[in-house]
């Protein structure tokens, strides 16, 4: 199955204006996959240069989530078909 970004890249690689949109589209793709996997455990805040920022409502939930960050990172990268998420940060909001 072709990832959404790969499909988009094939159509727009030759358009110079597209290069400015690559990072925001990639961030949207990563955040979308992270939301699919969240299952109510966390909210997705942002993705920038390999750093995925997630939020949760309590320090206890954040501690539990910190223990799962490697697993979350691997699941998202697996869904994307690329290793885009290098680090996961947890914020309490």
N, C-alpha and C positions, 0 to 999 in steps of 0.2 A: 504494500500500500504506500502510495506516495504522500509524503508530508505536505501540508498546506504551503509552507514556505518554499519547498522545492517546486511545487506547481506554479506558484506566483513568480519565482525566480526565472523559470523557463520563458515566461511571457514578457518579462520586463527587463531582463539583463541588458538589452541593447539600448535602453532609454536612460540617458544620463540623469534625468530628474529623479528616477527611481532610487538612485544610490542614497539620497537623503531620507528615503522612506524605509530602507532596509532595517535599521535598528528599531524604529517604533513598531514595525510589523512583526519583527522577531520577538520583541518584548510582549506584544499582544498575544502571540502564539504561545509563548512560555507561560504567561499568566493564565491563559485559557486552559491549558493542560493542567496547571496547578489547581485551578478552581474545580476542574473535573474530579481530581483526586482528593480534594479537601474533605468531603464527606462530613461537613460541619465542624471539623476539628480546628480549622483556622480560616482566616480571611487572607486574600492575596492583596498586598499593597503595591508592589512594583517589581520590575526586573530591569537591571542595568549592568552591563559589562560582566555578566556571569554571576551577579549577586541577586538572589531572589529574596525579597523581604516579605515575611508573613506576619500576621498579627493574631493575637488571641486575647481573651478578656481577663485572664487571671494569671498570677505567677505560678500556680500549681499546673495549670494547663500549659503554660510556657515551658515549664520544666519537663513535662511529659513530651511535649513537642520537640524539645532540644534533643531528647534521647532518640527521636525518630528522624532527625534531619538527614542523616546519611541515606536512610531508606527512602525518604521523600525525594531527595535529590536524584537518586538512582531511578525511581519510578518515573519521574518527570522526564529525565533524559532518555529513558527507554521509550516512552510514548512519543517523544520528539524525533527519535532516531538519530540523535546527535548529542554530544556532551556539551550542552550550552550552559547548564546550571553548574557553577563551580563551587558556590557557597550559599548557604541558607542562613538568613538572619531572622530572629524572632523578636517581635516587639509586643509589649503589653499595652493594650489600649482600652 
